[in-house]
Amino acid sequence: MKIKLVASLACASALVCALPAEVEAKGCVRGAVVGGVAGHYAGHHAVAGAIGGCVVAHHYYKKKAAEQRARQQHH
């Protein structure tokens, strides 16, 4: 079981590394790891969880950066 999890996370990490630089957002790898582990325990869907985690983390950090830029423009 642990071997499948490690293999799934390795595949997800390879997928993340293959993305263009502008897509590889801050937190994407962290989101992929958390999503992969959650997906594994939620029915052996580690790869899908890793991809989802990366997408969610990318969105979160992009939104957070936009909010920070907006605050800096007002000051």
Protein Blocks (a to p, Z undefined) as FASTA:
>chain_A
ZZmmmmmmmmmmmmmmmpcfklmcghklmmmmmmmmmmmmnoopakmmmmmmmmmmmmmm
mmmmmmmmmmmmmZZ
